[in-house]
C-alpha cells in the first residue's frame, strides 16, 4: 500500500502542470502550473502534462474572473494526444468533443450534480469526513476544498464558510476531474467540486488509451492554477484544522485563539 501511494504521489507531482500545447489565447507561467486567458473569451484550451492514472484527480483552482462574459470553466478528459493535434480547437464544447474520444463537462454556478440512472440528483450537503471516496479511490478531502480569503465583501459568504463550500464558479473554488475504472473494462468520469463528487458525468470511457485532463479557461473564468494533490494520510496541520473548525461558531473566532500565526492563517 505504501509503495502504491508513493508511486501515485510521484506521478501526481509530474502531472500537476499544464501541457506545452494549449489554446492560442492561453499564457502559462514558467512552472506551467498557472494558465491565463489573455484575450477574448475563447481559445482557452489546456491539457494535463501527462495522461492521468486511474483515480488520479487533476485539480485546478480559479484564480481570476473576468466579468461581462456568459459561461464558466469547462473540464473533462480526452484520449486525444495534445502533441498530435494539428491545431488546438477554439472551444472544448463542441469543437474538441466533435473530434471524438473527448468528454467535457461545463461548470455552472449551481446544479452541477449528475443524477445516476433512474435517480434524482441528491441535495448538496457539507462534507462529513476527511476523505472523499469514489469507487475504490480515496482522496484527502482537505486539498480538494476551496476556501475564499477574507476580503471587502467576504462577510456575505459567512454561511458558506461554515461548511467550507464555495460556489462552483467563485474565485478560490477548486474543481477536479478523474476517471474510475469499472468491472467491464471501461471507466466513469467524475467531476469533483470543492471536495464533493458530482457523480459520473460520462460513462464507458476507454481505458486502453491514455486519458489527458482537459481544462477550458472559458468566458468569465480568466485564470486557473493547478493544485497538487497528495494521496495518503491527512497531515497533522490538516487534522488540527478539522478539530478547530468543528468547535468554533464563526470563522472570525479563529483570530482570538491562542495559536501559532501560521496555523491560524491555515485555518
Secondary structure, DSSP 8 states (H G I E B T S, - for coil): -HHHHHHHHHHHHHHSSB-S---TTEEE-TTS-EEEE-SSS---EEEBSS---TT--EEEEEEEE-TT-S---EEEEESS-GGG-SS--S-IIIIIHHTSSEEEEE--SS------TT----------SSEEEETTEEEEHHHH-------TTGGGGHHHHTTT---TTSTT-EEEEEEEE-TTSEEEEEEEETTEEEEEEEEEEESSS--EEEEE--TTEEEEEE-----SS--HHHHHHHHHHHT-SSGGGGGGS---HHHHHH-
